[in-house]
Amino acid sequence: MSNASGKHAVIHEREESILPKPDAESFAGVNVSGHLFDASVDSNPGDHWRVFLGLNFVVEAYTMSQQIVRLRTGLQNLMSPCTVTSFAALCVPPMVPKKLPQQILGQILNGQREFETTEEADSFVRVLTTMEYIQEQITPKLPIDWTNVLLVRDELLKMFDQRRNVEDPVQNRCWFVRLTVHNFFRGVRPDGSIIETLNYYRDEAAAFTNYELASEAAEKLKQRGVASKIEMLTCDRRQSTIVTSLEELGFESK
């Protein structure tokens, strides 16, 4: 049961599911001075309902500028808009590669500078989509007080990890193309030279779950006069890092 008195929401009874849906109890403390939900914002779901785009944890391929626009509009379109200050405090490793100062993140969202890489931009969008996911799953529909950083961040990290494991699962054993005793195949440069790496376990070497595709890569290398062999090794790799086509590695399409 839940109700609201004044500007504060009474905690809602928790519900459990295979992928836990966050609710008022999982976020908010009973201390009305430190509540997470901002009941001063109209919480009528009919007034705030919208269809979120891009809620998938695995971010689609967009340009850097598109990702920045996605972040800027997404933060404003939350039921209770999230400020740059709060967003900068919420975006911490391992959700993002590194924590960005509020000033730098603000400059990025204002179009004055860019993220260092598209991968970094993607990671911040994943945090936003997790925030949107949490907001949509809250029962009853109540705006989240994103300024309550310590409380929100813990739940955000937990939900981020849960969604990542469901939508981008870990593969424990993969095929790799070994070039030498120590080096593994990583890719092909535009000039045709081969990229090697020592670290097959740090998302650097090309990893395959399809033996036939790994064999095709080895055959392509053989045609270039590069000796190699395929090995299956124990290594935790996210599904999003697994090679699905030779073009991803720099080989020309057929």
Helices and strands as residue ranges (DSSP letters): E 4-5, E 8-9, H 24-27, G 32-34, H 45-48, H 64-77, H 84-90, H 102-109, H 118-137, H 149-167, E 170-178, E 184-188, E 194-197, E 207-208, H 211-223, E 229-238, G 239-241, G 246-249
